[in-house]
Amino acid sequence: GKCRVAHRRSAGGMAASAAASRWTVVTHGTWLGQTRRAGECGFRTARRVVNLDTNTHHRRNVWLPKCRAAFGEGSSSNEATEDTPLPGLAPVALDASPRWDLVHARSVSSVAEILMHKRDAQKVIRKALRMEWCGFDEISGWAGNAWGGGINNAERLAIAETVLGVEVNRLTLAWLVVERTRSADPEVIENAGGVDAFGVDALDAVLCEFGLERAFYENEKNEREAPRRPEFVAAATAMVTLHWTHTRDDVVGSAAISKETVRVLRGGAKMVAGDAWPTGVAENNAARNSLPVWFARRLLNERGEANAFAIANALKQVAPLMIRRNGIMCPSMEHLKRALSDEGVATSTLTGAATAVDTGAFLSLSSSTKTPQRENENEIETPGSGSVPLPTQPPVVLGAPDCLRLMEGRPRVGIFGLDTYRKGWFEVQDPGSQCIATAVVDGVTSGTISGLKSSFRRQSAADENEEEVPTTSNDDVITVLDTCCGSGGKTLAIASALHETGVDFRVDCFDLDRRRLRHLTAACERAGCADSVRVVSRRDLQAVANVGGTYDAVLVDAPCSSTGAVRRKPSLRWGMVESQTLRSPESFGIETTGGVKTNEAKKTGEKKEKRFFDDDETETVIDGDLRTGSDDRVGVVSFPSLQLCILREASSLVKPNGGVLVYATCSVLKSENEDVACEFEAGDQNKKERKWAPFPFAQNWPAAKCRPKTDCAATAKSQNATHFVGLNPSAHGTDGFFMARWRSRVYKE
């Protein structure tokens, strides 16, 4: 059902007129190059059409009638003939202002598709930005037609910002549209087309799906049919319009938006009285900051009201574009900053001064005023405590020493278009992710984390039952294993940091999903570490486990719900499942399979006594990490059970007598973080065998240097051990991450 127009541009780039556009239809046996050399244009008798820009083939009987219906040329069944070219528009100038009717039509069609079919917003946007896109089931005369005229960058940016802004604020917009429509003056609603013109039934369904059941919908929902596409289109239109009232000055400039509609959505008398938000604290947070109610409730129970609102608000903001210097290819931060400046890219480093949380560009719709910013940028509204100060942001200067921020976001030529990127001088990586790599490297290089190398040795000697743990010599080859490496972001960061220490090293990578490794080889070549990074197999890990472990450090970046990364992927928050973040009795029954149901386990309920790196003929998928867009999480029963299983089994790969084990997630939920780490420690009780001891971080790490006289040994043995570190966007400006670190010890008989 995809629509791709076979469109050839003139030598000057965009055609000088609509007549300059040519269509090429090629038979199955015709080579595209022959058609181009012959200079043929027009339609021929054929069943496939070639897109001359992408050299892709599409069935003519699928896309042509659909395009004609959307572009207003006859009906899709009778009037469209195969030899009649589609109409064209006048070319749009590259520097022209956005055509808001086109932006509105494409945004509404995209949002309606996302709401109705639960599609990923970023994938839908990629279609909506194509010139030849004809929408989702649009009728004749669709305003989103851009064939012939094209779409300029300003329009693409406006479409992307609109769709992503609506997706992030889905529950907030839905709540406000329903609230303001239901309470509006009847005469005003009638002039705007009635309640049905705002898609209230579809928005009620959206609110109910994520836990915000309104009384008038709860009483009638059993008697109502599921909303259909026209209702979702009306709902999408209302949401886009309300979003624009907070981001644009001239909302009525689009022909599809009437003054009466804007009057209803702006709230009328509510401009003074204010909107009626849910009375429950968790429900209020969910509606104001656009989160599923179960997630808002978990934040409230684990963090308290003020922190829960601060984190929820931060997860709604646009994540800054951060990069990491590659120490293998780029000699210093100054070299990188100067090279990027020469390419027109402004950057800034992390500083030691605390700053307020960056609220980004996604607006806060907690009030009915037009401005997207709060009156006081350093405070946030909570129903119980009123206005409370936002947490300060101590930059993670120790955890991410090679981090730079691109001040203007994505460069005009894109990241891949920068010479510095092609040379391998930097990688795009969140500073929180960089902190995880630093935790591994600092641990494996024996205390370089804060100059406390002797402190750890003293801590070890203080235990009368424990032998002194030797440090790693620079003459040794340091071996590190990234067990759930994915696409290799932390692998490259570890290689870069180890290279700058001057030691010989090797970083091994493993992931059960081989698809996630397909780009790692090319990335290592560009980063200059191809000789030091290798992909290992299951049998390699089995051999290591059979000899009691040989790796100096093992990183377990476990699959998780990715609740800390929702600001990177707007649709992520709507795909999270609460049951997967809990350890239920059912998930305990299959813990040895990593909390994942294989086809055989689903049928028999039997336990699979196998480690995650053992050979398995069944197609067991344990990839639940959504940062790569994978949807394999549907096979995960319980992330905590899966994480504990991988952590226990990966610990057998660490060498005794000083090996380092690091557990990390990109979740902000306690059940996937502290609970899993504590359960791992509780299961390690036999002192005659290898014992895992907390490997503490320096005080205030990764934000500030440790005080010279800090007794990290005492800190590690205290109840609040600092070998657990949590990061979140409201307190640190990073994505949400958690990490725990241990060190293997050998005990005397």
Buried (B, 14 or more C-beta within 10 A) or exposed (E): EBBBBBBBBEEEEBBEEBEBBBBBBBEEEBEBEEBEEEEBBEBBEBEBBBBBBEEEBBEBEEBBBBBBBBBEBBEBEEEBEBEEEBBBBEBBEEEEEBBBBBBBBBBBBBBBBBBBEEBBBBEBBEBBBBBBBBBBBBEEEBBBBBBBBBBBEBBBEBBBBBBBBBBBBBBBBBBBBBBBBBBBEEEBBEBBBEBEBBBBBBBBBBBBBBBBBBEEBEEEBEEEEEBEBEBBBBBBBBBBBBBBBBBBEEBBEBEBBBEBBBBBBBBBEBEEEEBEBBEBBBBBBBBBBBBBBBBBBBBBEBBBBBBBBBBBBBBBBBBBBBBBBBBBBBEEBEBBBEBBEEBEBEBEBBEEEEEEBBBBEBBBBBBBBBEBEBEEEEEBBBBEEEEBEBBBBBBBBBBBBBBBBBEEEEBEEEBEEBEBBEBBBBBEBBBBBBBBBBBBBBBBBBBEBBEBEEBBBEBBEEBEEBBBBEBBEEEEEBBBBBBBBBBBBBBBBBBBBBBBBEBEBBBBBBBBBEEBBEEBBEBBEBBBBBEBBBBBEBEBBBEBBEEEBBBBBBBBBBBBBBBBBBBBBBBBBBBBBBEBBBBBEBBEBBBBBBBBBBEBBEEEEEEBEBBBBBEBEEEBBBBBBBBBEBEBBEBBBBBBBBBBBBBBBBBBBBBBEBBBBBBBBBBBBBBBBBBBBEBBBEEBEEEEEBBBBBBBBBBBBBBBBBEEEBBBBEBBBEEEBBBBBBBBBBBBBBBBBBBBBBBBBBBEE
